[in-house]
Amino acid sequence: MAKRKKKKAAVGETALPKGVPFDRQRERPLKWGIAIFKGALLVAPIAVGAVCAVASANAWPLVIGILVGFVLFANTYVVLEWEAAVVLRLGRLERIQGPGLFFTVPFIEFVASYVDQRLNATTFNAERALTADCVPVDVDAVLFWMVWDPKSACTEVKNYYDAVFWAAQTTLRDAIGSIDIAELSTRRKALDEEIKAELVQKTETWGVTVVSVEIRDIVIPTELQDALSKEAQAERERNARVTLAEAEEDVSEMFVRATRNYKAEDGAVQLRAMNMLYDGVKEKGGLVLVPTSLADAFGEIGSSGKQAADEQGPQI
């Protein structure tokens, strides 16, 4: 029979976690060590029984050794530091066993599940989710969560890995459907908090706590990107025109005040004219022709200043 080819995931599709931690391969040496330890518990009583059977020429020591070996092998467990073992007795929850070596009662107790209590990172997405203004978007996010109650995680939900994944995905779709496309990028942090609060409420009874939710990427349809870019450009141009108009209004008010000052003091206008002439020739130099009336005004300003100085008298 021809071998079936595994179907590859589509581009952008997130694979569903199947309840196996990502670093299970790193734990294999630990599992091998535990398996070797349990194997030694199985072989040691059998070996002792075999030696006693040969010495006494009786088969009963070997039979007893085999029974003891299998009982020790089947009822000895080692729980890792970050795990918790759920022990059932005759189908009822007996206890939650912490890390270390422990034994169960033969034929009555057994370990139903091991719960990893470390922080888990689950990626999920919402493909072509509709916003409040009916725009399809693709959103990728990551969920950080951990199990705080192994008892509830095993008794309240069948597979808490899958349950957390699907709850996160549906909550993300609901959150996207409640906001417009323009708010999706500007309210990313607020959206993270809203999704987290909703997931905390959903997963609290499962013995799972949500640490944080972070949106990684938002993909907008290509045909809509140009429209949003033009809209943003128009908004920036509008803001620039408003700023320019406000500046012109401020300058016009300054000119009005200056006009009033010049109207009240004739000498102020003449001083301003002298300042303009000076600014015009101070850098490159040159010859400036001024009307006779303006030159006479300069003279009048000079004589007025001299007369004012004489009236004040010498200063000590």
Secondary structure, 3 states (H helix, E strand, C coil): CCCCCCCCCCCCCCCCCCCCCCCHHHHHHHHHHHHHHHHHHHHHHHHHHHHHHHHHCCCHHHHHHHHHHHHHHHHEEEECCCEEEEEEECCEEEEEECCEEEECCCCCEEEEEEEECCCEEEEEEEEEEECCCCCEEEEEEEEEEEECCHHHHHHCCCCHHHHHHHHHHHHHHHHHCCCCHHHHHHCHHHHHHHHHHHHHHHHHHHCEEEEEEEEEEEECCHHHHHHHHHHHHHHHHHHHHHHHHHHHHHHHHHHHHHHHHHHHCHHHHHHHHHHHHHHHHCCCCCCCCCCHHHHHHHHHHHHHHHHHHHHHCCCC
